[in-house]
Amino acid sequence: MRYTPSPFLLPILLSLITCFLLSSYSYSENNTEHSSGESSLWEKYPSNLPQFDYSGDKLQQHWPQLSATTGISWPDAVTIENMMAEFPLLEEQLQQRAKSQNAPAELKEVLNNNYLPLAKSVQQVWRLHYQGDYEQAYQLGMTLSPAGLFPALYAKLIHTTYLIHDIKKKEERFLEVDQVLARTLPLAPNYNFITFGDTYQKVRRLELMTTSQATTSGLLGPTQNKLKELHYEFPDNPLYSAMLAGIDAGIIERVGGFIGSITYGANEEEAIKLFKQAIKLQPNLVVLYNEFAQAILRLNNEDHNKLLLSLLNQCVTLIAYSAEEALNQHSCQSLLMQQNEHFYK
């Protein structure tokens, strides 16, 4: 006997099929990646930490303080258009994305040489990032790729660094960023922000490795060299100096000062000097104090105990202007409690 569906069931079946297809659909074009289990990895920004509101004009008003870490210019229409003009392959990808049927309206406006809607949405990515809405920042930025790709990946890197605590999950997320950047770097060669993002994720991956894994990974020397290039090319960017000093401190921690100096040119005094230079450039940037403190702990030199306490005490008294800075400050607070218990028990 042949079964014929009831006409009353057909709309229900069609509705169920449509819902299934929509829930199973994932967009994966060019640099856009969404994994099915990714939402479960987006730990929320803690409600007990300072909360931030950069709605409306507040984002642009505070942009000098907020962008002190990245050195990114205010992402208005002119900035985005100039970036695309500087990197033709990136612009070509943007045009291709804009022509796709399911492209967001902001991208389609680029075909009319109107970059304003796109700029507004990229600004929203940064707004979400600085407020601690990392998942939303990432998802929105990826839909605006390639223009929104870089802030999207930055949001993912910061979230992974400070809010994911499982080492295996951290490694997986950093590797996801690595895969995207491997395809993107050739499109925007010598774009310092994306180059830094690539070195940042490599440094964080190295921190998770054992000494033998780090020395055989093939990442250590090239990452250190790339940070040196960024530091020498952009000496006024404090974070480049801090990350270079940080990787040198990590090398000394793993192989000792003598081998670290001979093999990688890592020098403890030079690392301390780089950090001090970075803080001199941006004395109110919380992340520098946290990174400096972490590096001193890696050096494991009691001669620096007084400096360590001074840095941590300064860190916790600074004004945090974003969720990223508040997470760094929270790290300083935790370290300060540990150090006080150690020194005064």
N, C-alpha and C positions, 0 to 999 in steps of 0.2 A: 504494500500500500504506500502510495506517495503522499508525504506530508505537505500540506499547503498552509503556510502561516496565516493566522487570522488577520484580517485587515486592521483590527484594533491593535495588534501587537507590532505591526510594521513600524509605526512611528516611534514606539518605544525602543525597538531594536536599533533603528537608525540612530536614535539619540544616544543609546549606549555605545554604539560603534564610534560615533563622532567624539564622545567624551573620552573613549579609550585612545583614539588617535591623537586627540589634543594633548592628553596627559602624557603620551609616549613620545610626542614630538620634541625634538631637541635641535636647536639651530647650531650648525657647526660649519661656518664659512670663513675662509681665510684665517684670522687670528682669534676667532670667537670660540670659546670652549665652555661647555657646561656639563658637568658630570652629575649623574642621577643622584648620588648620595652626598652632593656637595653642601646642600643646605644644612645638613646635620653637623657640618664642621664649622659653621659660622657661629662660634660662641659670641654671645652678646657683649657689648661693652658694658662693664660693671656699673650698676645703678648707684653704687656707693662711692663712685669716683665723681669728680666735678663734671657737670653737664654743660654742654655748649650749644649756643644758638647763633647760627650765622645766616639767618634768613634775610631776604631782601638785600639791602646795600651793606649790611654788616660784614659780609665776606670781603668785598672790595676794600672797605675801610680798614680792615685788619690784615689785609693781604701782606704787607711788609713783614709783620711779625710771623704770620702763618707760613710764608714761603721762605723764611730765613734758612730752613733746613734744605730745601730742594733748590732754591735759587731760580725757581720758575717764574717767568714774567706773568703778569695778569692775563689770563686766557680769554681775551676778547677776540672779536672777529678778525681784527688785523693780525694779531699774534698767530692765530691758527692758519690764516691764509698765507702768512709769511713762512711759517714752518713747512707748509705743503710746497711752497715755491722753492724752498731750500732743498727739499728731498723729493724729487720728481717721482721716484718709485712709490713713495708713500702716497703722493697725490694721485697717482694712477690707481692705487688700490682703493683710495677714498672714492674716486669717480666710479669705479666698478661696483663698490658697495652701494653707492647712491642710486645706481641704475637697477639694482636688484628689486624684484617685485615686493619683497617684504621689508625693504629698508625703512627705517624710521623717517618720519616727515622731515626731521632736522637735516638728515643726510641728503634727502632728495632736493632740498633747497640749495644745496651746493651746486647742483646742475644749473641753477639760475644765477650762479655766482653770488649767492646770498649766504654768508657764513654766520650771520647773527644768530639764527635759531640754534645752530650747532654750538656756537660759543656759549650761549645761555645754558645749554644742557651739559656741556663740559664743566662749566662753573658749578652746576648742580652736583656733578660727580665729586668735585673738590669739597663742596659744602658738606655733603654727606660724609666724606672721609674725615674732615676735621671735627665733625660732630660725633664721630664714633659709629656711624651707621655703615660699617664696612661692607657688609653683604650687599646692601642697596647700591653703594658706590661702585662696587665691582660689577654688579649685574648691569647697571645703567651704562657704565663706561664701556663694557664689552659690546653692548648693542650699538655704540657710537664709534666702534673701531673703524679705522685706525686713530681717529682724532681723540677718542676717549680711552684708547687702549692703555696709554702710559699711566694716567692717574688710577685706572682700574687695577693694574698690576701692582702699583704702589700700595693701594689700599689692601690688596691681598697679602703683600709682603709684610706690612706692618701688623696686620691682624694675625698672621701666622707666627710672627716673631714673639708677640706679646700675649696673645690670647689662646693659642693652641699649645698645650703642655705635653701632649703625647709625642714622643720623639719620632715614632714611625709616621704619624700623621703630618708632623712638621716636614719631614723629609719628602713625603709625597707632594705636599703643597708647594714646596720650593722647587721640586722637579717639574711640576706643572708649569710654573712660571718660567723655568729654564727652557722648556720645550717651546713655549710661545716666543720667548725672546730669541731663541736660535733662528726662528723663521723671520723675526722682525728686524734684527740688527742689520742684515744686509740692505734693508730698505731705507734705513736711516743711519748710515755710517757717520761716526763722529758726532752724533747727537749726545751730548754729555749726560743728560738726564737718564736716557734709556741705557747708556753704557754703565752709568752708576748703578741703575737698578739691577743690571746683570751681575755686576761685581758684588753688590749687596747680597743677592740671593746665594752667590757662591761662598761668600764669607760666612753666612749663616749656616750653610750646609757643612762647611769645614768645622764649624764650632760643634756640630753634632757628632763628628767622626772621632774615632779613636786616633791615636798618633799614627799607627801603622796605616790606617785607612786614609788619613789626610795626606801622608807623605807619598802614598802610592796612587792617589786619586788623579794626579795630573792637574789639579786645580790650584795648588798652593803657589807655585812660582808665577804662572800666568796671571792669577788674580792679584797677587802682590804687585806685579809689574804694571798691570792696568790701573791700579790705584795710584801708583807712583806717577803715571802719565797724567791722570786726572788732577792730582795734587799740583804738579808742575805747570799744567796748562791753566788751571783755575785755582791759583793760590789763595784767592779771597773766599773760596767756599770752605767753610770750617768743617763740614761733614766729611769731605774728601780727606782732609788731613787726619781727622779723628779715626776714620775707618782704616786708613793706612797704618796709623799708630796701633790700632787695635789688632790688625792681622799680624803685625810684628810682635806684639805682646803675646799673641797666641802661639807664634812660632817658638819664642823663647820659652814659653810654658812647656811646650811639647818636647823640644830637643835640647834645651839649655842655651845659655847665652853664647857659649863658645862655638858650638856647631851651628847655631842659628845665625851667628855673625858671618862665619866662613861660608856656609852654604847658601844663605838667603839674604845676607846683608842686614839682618835684623839686629838692632841695637837698642838696648834698654833706655839709655840716656836720650837717644834720638826720639824714641817713642814718647817719652815724657815731654820732651821739648815740643813735639808736634801737637800734643794735646793742649799744652799751655798756649801755643800760638792760636789754636782753634778757639779756645775760650776767650782769648784777648780780642779776637775778631767779633765774636758773638757772646758776650759775657752773660746774657740772659737766656740762652738756649739750653733748656733742661736736658735734652738728649746728650749734649756734650759731656755734662757732668756724670750722667749715668754710664756712658760708654767709657769715660776716663776711669771711673771707679771700677768697672768690670775689668778693664785692662790691668789696673794695679793688682787686683786680686789674682789675675793670671800670672803676673810677674812673681808673686809670692815672695816679696822682699819686705821684711819688717821695717826697713829704713823708710818705707813709704807709708807707714801706718798713720802718721800725723796728717799727711797729705790726703790720704783716703778719707779720714774723718772730716777734714775740712771740706772736701768736695761734696760729700754726702749731706753735710749740714747746709751748705750753700744750695744744693739741689732742691731740698725740701722746702726752702723758703722762697724760691722763685715763683713767679706767676706762670701758670700753665695756660697757654692760649688755645690748646686743642686737646682732643682725646689722645692723640699720639703723644703729646707732651705729658699729659696726666698719667699715662701708662708708664712712661719713663720715670716720672716722679714717684709713682707708687713703687717701682723697682728700687729707687733710692731709699725710700722709707723702709722697705723690708731689709735692705742691706744695712742701713744704719742701726736698726734694731738688733740685727745679728752681731754687728761689730761692737755695739755697746755692751751686749751680753758677754761677748768674748773678752773685751778689755777690762770690764769692771766686775766680773764675777768673782 
